[in-house]
């Protein structure tokens, strides 16, 4: 058993990892099952199945035979439930009153272990998924991000849309669902993480009672990331009144020792309303409503991105200004004042982000699922505290390399060429 002041962990005989993060001041409990699978584990013929399966787990199993029974069980005690799918992980969670916590284990275990994948429900849900895909495709901010991911990572699972293409949603079969669950939803690839008003002993007893896995295999590894070569910039024409762009640079995976410095660098570049990009692009020039820098970090690859929505007549000016700020940071580094402000902002925001049991469960589950070990909040803060001016400046010089930049644009233009030229200015 692993333990410290904030969590305890045991592995059941069937291989399921069980973590508890007691929060005595809380009156609620969040029970989360996270699985080490996602769109990165799909082939082209089933791209979107991880997300489709997330929907289907709520459509009925043995104890709760349909979607109404699942919803009613949680609604009857004032709880909430949901799920999410990413490239490398999928999670299902229930949050409810501490006095009703057993219901969460009952509902989650039923859907994970005994879902029926009824053919009529699958066919009905295809329409729901397709409408979700179309909703995000119609949203320019979402669409440009999806365009960038495919352009940056290339035509491989890590670059594909999580929801998949419509043609796949229409073609996947019930056997695809059953095979995918058998392959990936094994006890050794799942973590049960509970946070809130609960003890570790209570969590273990309920886990052993309800999560009686028969599929006890381990994680199936995804194909490693392969750097794809492609043109520098890509464009999608869309008749909209605000243009959007995303540009980004390759960075290492989330477990890299450079990540703490990259977090601080990203924060200073465009992570706050006092960041360099926000000040220069929005406050001084009035070119954008939203402008931000962010990190997208998978286990073995990632990107440092800048995203913005710009007046359609000012896109060239905006990209030129962004690249000027990036070159300035790369060549001249940051100031001690920026370092201190960036570190304190990250730590303060982190503290606020894990105030409730659901956020705490998600934080611990992600590390356990992806890496088999937890980074406690104290360790996270210590990493940020350890970042020095030299570390950030070294990261800026190494990773803000204009020769490696990639960009996607979205707007009422015929070509990306005028905007691609701005990357050199």
N, C-alpha and C positions, 0 to 999 in steps of 0.2 A: 504493500500500500504506500502511495505517495501522499504526503500531506505537508501543508505549511499553514500559515495563519489564515489563508483565504480559501483553500479548497482541499478536498480529499478525492482520491481516485482508487478504484479497484477494478480488476478485470474479472468478470464472471467466468465460471467454468466453460461456458459456451463461447467465450471470446469477446463478449460485449464489454466495451470500456464504459464504466460508470463514474461520473464526476459529480461532486456536490459542492456548491458554493453557498454556504449558509449566509443569509442576510437577516439577522434577528429583528431588525427594525421594520421589516416588510410584513405585510399581512397577505401577500400573494405568493404564488409559486409559479415559475415558468419551467415546464418540462419540454426539452428539445431533443429531437433525434436528428443528428447530422450524419450524412452519408458521404463517403469519399468518392463521389461520382458527379458528373455534370456533362455539359456539352462537349468538353474536351475528350471525352471517352467514346464519342460516337463516330461512326463511319458516315459517309455521305448519304447512304441509303436510309439511315435512321436519324439524320440530323434534326434535332428538335424533340427526340423521344424522351430525354431526361426531364424536360419541362412538361411535355404532354403527360408523362407518368406522374409528375407532381400533382397535376390536376386530377388524375384518375384515382389517386389514393383517397380522395375525399368522396368518391362516388359509391361507396358501400363495400362492406366486407361481411364478416360472419355475425358478430354481435350487433353491429350497426349496419343494417343491410342496404341503406341508400343514403344519398346526400342529405335528405331531410332528417334522417335519424342521427347522422353525425352532427349536423348543425344544432338539432334540438337538444342533444345531450350536453353540449357546451352552453348554449343559450339559456337552458333551464337553471344554470347555476351562475349566470352572469359573467361567464368567462369569454375569452376570445381565442381564436385559433387562426393559423395561417401557415404559409410555406413559401420558400423561395428557391430558385435554381440559379446556379452560377456555372462558370466554366469548370470548376474543380470541386464543387460541393453543392449538396442539396440539403435543405433543412425543413423539418416539420415541427411545429411547436404549439403548445396550448398554455395559456396563462389564465389562472383562476384563483379563487379564494383558497387560502391555506387549508380550510376545513373540508374542501372538496377535491383535494389533490389526486386522490385515487382515480377519479374520472379521467384525468389527463393520461395516465398510464394505460387505462383500459381502452380509450379511444385511439391513442397513438399506436399501441401494439396491435390492435385489431387491423388498422389500416396498413401498417407496414408488413405484417406477417400474413394477413388473410384477405387482402383485397381481391375482389372477384374479377375485375376487369371485364365486366359485362359488355358483350358486343354492342348492344343497343346504346349503352352509355358511351362507349368509345366513339361510335358514329355520331352521336349527338354532340359530344364535346369537340369533335373536329371543327364544327362551325364556330364554337367559342374561341378556340385557339386561332383560327384564321382571322377572326375579327380583332383579336389582340394583336396579331402580327400587323394587320392593316392600320390599326390605331397608332402603333409606334412608327410605322413607315410614313404616316401622314404628319407626324410631329417632326418638324425640321431639326430640333435639338437632338432628338433621339436618332433620327436618320443619319445625320452627319457623324455621330459617334459610331454607329454600326458600319458606315462606310469606312471610317478611319481604321477600325479594328481589322476589317478584312484587308484593307490596303497595307496596313503596317505589318501584320503578322502573316499575311498571305493566305493562299487557298489550302488551309489545313485546319483541323478541328479547333484549335485555339483562336483562329481568326473568324470562324463562322458565327452566325447569329445564334444565340441561345435558343430562340423560339423555332428556328429552322425555316426552310422555305415551305410555301403552301403545298407544293406538290408532294412533299414528304408527309406532311400532316394528313393528306388525303390517302396516302398509300400504305402507311404502317398498319400492321395487322395485330390481332390479339396475341399471336405467338411471339411477335417482336417484344411486346410488353412482358410476357412470361419469361422469355429467355433473358431479357435485360435484368429483370428482378433477380432471377436465379444466379446470374453472373456477378451482380454488384451489390445486391441488398443482403449480404451475408453479415453475420455478427461481427466478424473481424474487421469489417469495413465501416462499422457504425459506432457512433459514440452517443451515449445517453447522458445529457448534461442537464442538471436541475439546479436552479438558483432561486433563493427566496427563503420563505419561512419553512425550512425542512432540515432535518439532520441527515448525516450520511447514512446512518443505520436505516432510517426510514426509506431513503432513496434506494439502498441496496435491496431491502426486502421487497419493495414494490417492483423493482426491476427484475428480480428473480421470479416473482410471481407472474408477471405479465409478459415479459420479453423472452419467451421460450423459443428461441431460434432453432430451426432444424437445419438451416443453411448456415454452416459455421466456418466458411472459408475466409480468406484474407483479401486484402485490397488487390485489385488487378491494376497494374500500372498503365498509365496512358502513354502514348507515343511521345518521345522527347521532342521539345521544340526544335525546329529546324529553321534557321534564318533564310528567308526567301528573298531573292533579288527582285526588284521591281522598279518602275519609274518613280521619280521623287514625289510627284503630285498627281492627284486624281480629282475629277470633278463630276458632280451630278447636277444636271440642269433641272431647276424647279422654279416655277413662277411664284415667287414669294416676295414679300416686301422688306424682309430683313435677311441678309446673307449670313451664312455661318461657316466657320472654318475650325479645323482641329489640326494642330501640328504637334509632332512629337519626336522624341529621341529615345534610342534603345537604352534600357537600364537593366541591371541584373535582377534575378529573382528575389522574392521577398525575404529569403533567409540570408542574403548576402550581408556581409559586415559593413557594406557601404550604405545600406538602407537607412540607418538613423540619420546620417548626414544628408541623404537625399530627401528625407522627410522635412528636415529643417530648410534645405535649399528650396524645395517646392513651396513651402509656406511663405518664405521671404519673397519669392518670385511672384506668386499669384494666389496665395492661399487665404488672404484676408482682405478686408476693406482698406487696410493701410499698406498693402503689399505694393511692390514696384509696378507691376502691370496694372493693377486697379487704379493706382494714382495716375500713371502716365496715360493710359488709354481711355479711362472713363472720366476721371476728375479733371485732368488738365486739357484733354482734347475733345471730350464728349463724343467719342466714336462708338461707344458700346454701352448697353445696359448691363450685360453680364460679360465678364472676362475673368478667367480663372486658370490657375495651373493646378494639376493634379497628378498623382501617380497611379498607374495601373500595374499592379505587381502580382504575378502568378508565382508558382513555386520555383520556376526555372527561367523566367523571362519577364520582361515588363517594358513600360514606356513612361516617360515623363512628358505630360501633355499640356498644351495650352489650348483652351477653347474659348470662342467668343461669338456673339451675334452682333453684326455690324450693319450700319447703313449701307445699302447696296452700292452707293456711289463712292464709298470710302474704304472699300475692302483693301485695295492696294496700300493705302496709307496706313491702315491698321496693321497689316502683316509686316510692313516695313518697320513700324515702330516696335512691334513685338520682337522682331529679330534684332533690332538695335539694343533693346534691353537685355536680351539673351546674350549677345556678344559682350556687352558691358559687364554682365555678371561673370561670364567665362574668363574674360581677360583681366578684370580688376578685382573680382571677388566681392565679398560683402564686408560690412563694418561690424565692429564688436557690438554696437548698439542693436543692429539688426539681428545678430546672432542671439543675443539675450532675449529680445522681444519674440523672436520666432520660437525659441525653445519654451518660453513661458506660455505662449499661445497654444502650442501643441499639448503641453501638459495640462493646461486648464481646460481646453476643449475635451481632452481625453477623460478627465475627471467627470465632466458634465455628461459625457456620452455613455458612461457605465453606472448611472445612478439607479436604474431600475432593473429588476430581475431578468427581463427579456434581453436587454442589452448585455448584461453580464453573462447570461447563458450563451448568447451568440459569440461573444468574445472568446470565452474559454473553449467552446465547441470548435471554432474555426482552427485554433492552434492544434488542438488534440487531433482533429480529423486530418488535417493536412500534414502535420509533422510528427504526430505520435507523442507530443509533449506540450506542456503549457508554458506560455510566457506570462507570468503573473503581472498584474498592473504595476506592482513595485519594480519588477524587472524592466517593464516598458519605460517607466519614468526614468529609471537609472540609465537606460540606453540613451535617452534624449539628453539627460544631464551630462553624459560623457562626451557629447559632440563638441568639438573645438572649432575655432575659426579656421585652422589649417585643414581640418577634415572637410568642412563645407567648401572651402575654396578649391581643394584638390578634387572633390566630386564635381564641382562646376566646370573646372578645366577639363576633366576627363569625359564627362557625359553630355555637356551642352556643346556638342560638336556639329556645327552647321553642315559639315560634309555628310552627316548621317541623318539629317532631318527628313521626315516624311510629312505630307500634308494632304488633307482632303478639304474641298470646298463644296458648298451647296448654295445655289442661288440662280437668278435668271440670266446666266451668262452662257455663251456658246463654247468657251474654252477656258481651261485652267492656265493657259500660258502666261497671261499678264500677271497673274498672282504667283505663279511659280518663280518668275524672275525676281519678285520681291524677297525671296529667301536668300538671295545673294547680296542684297543691298545693305 
